[in-house]
Structures are given as structure tokens and as C-alpha cells.
Amino acid sequence: MAQNNLGFMYYTGNGVPQDYKKALQWFSKAAEQGEALAQYNLGLMYFNGFGVPQDYVQAYKWFNLSAAQGNEKARENRDSLLKKMTSAQIAEGQRLSREAMERMQKK
């Protein structure tokens, strides 16, 4: 939770200079540990291209992982994103989601 909060501070520039690269770093640490809110935040970064190249496959992966933990906003964003993706991109996003889930379960 603390890592996600620090990431959010960098994302918004709340109390620290806004820095998307640092936000990405902290969100990534928390997301890889299974933090649903950090996964959602990473999905937003990839969807919007904030601090990273816009990447719908990565956005789908992170929204999907967060949605699997009950995050309703992540589910809504993932489902909305499907309309912008090709079937190959969706398949890749699902594959990446499975691989990430397997890594997290091994920790």
C-alpha cells in the first residue's frame, strides 16, 4: 500500500514534484506484489501513455489483474478498452495477465 501511495504522489505531484517515471517505478513494485490499486494505476498509465508509450496490451493486462481482485473501475476500463483492441492484442493481454498472475502466486 505504501508503494502505491508513493507512486500516486509522484503521479499527481502531491507533496513531491510530478514524475511519471518514479510513479511507474513505485506502481510497478506494488503491482508485482499483487496490489490491486497499483495494478489499476499502471493500467491508467499505459492506457493514457503517461510516462510510458501508450500500450493497450499492457493496459489490458494491468486492468485485468486488478479486476480479478474485484476492482470495479478496472473491470469497466478493461471492458471499454476491448473495443479499441484487435483480437490478437486481446489474446496477448490475456497471456500476459496469466503469466503475471503465475509469478505473483509463486512469491
N, C-alpha and C positions, 0 to 999 in steps of 0.2 A: 504494500500500500504506500509506503514512504517513497519508493522509487517512482511509482506512478504520480504521486503528488509533486515530487520534484520535477518530473517531466512536464507536468501540467504548468508549473510555474514558469519553466523555460518556454513552453508553447505559447503562453499568454503574455509573458513579460511581467508577471505579477511578483514583485519583490526582487526580481533579477532582470538583467537585460534579455529581451526576447532572443531566443537562439533555437531555431528548429533542429539544428544538428544535435545539440545537447538534449533537446526534448526527445528526439528519436532514440538517442542512446539510452536514456532512462526508461522510456516507454518499452523499448526492446528488452531490457533486462527484466522488467516486471512481467511483460507479456510472456517471455520464455519460461517464467516461473509459474505461469498459469493464471495471472491476474486478469480477470475478465475486462475490467475497465481500461487497463493498459492496452489490451488487445483491441478494444473498440477505438481507443485513441490512435493507435497505429493504423487501423483501418481508415480513419479520417485523414491521417497524414498522407497515406498512399492514394486515397480517393481524390483528394484535393491537390496533390503534388506540393505539399508544404514541406520543404527541406529535403525532399526526395523527388525523383521523376514520378509523374503520375503513373500509377500502375494498378489497373483494375484487378489483376490476378492477385496481387499482394493484398489489396484492399479486401477482396472477397475472402481470402484466407483468414485474415485477422477478424473481420466481421463474423465469419462463420464460426471461428473458435469461441468468440465472445458470446455469440447467440447460443451455442451449445451449452453454455453455462447459465442461460436464462436471461441474458441481456436483450430486452425487447427492442431497444433502439438499434442495436447491432443487427438483429433479425430484420427489422424494417429496412435498414440501409443495404444489407446483403440482398434482400429480395428486390429492392429497387435497382440495385446495381446489375442484376441479372439481365435487365432489359438493354443494357449497354454492352454486354459481353457476347462473344461468339461461343458456340458450343465447345470449341477447343479451349478457350480461355476458362470456361466454367469447369471443364474436366481437370485442367491444370490447377485451378484454385482448390478443387476438392482433393486432389492428390497432395498438394502442399499442406492442406489442413490435416489430412490423415497423418502425414509424416511428422508434422509439428506436434500433434496430439500424442503420437507414439513416443517422441523424445521427452515430452513433459511427463508422461506416465512412468518413464524409466528413472526419472530423478527422484 
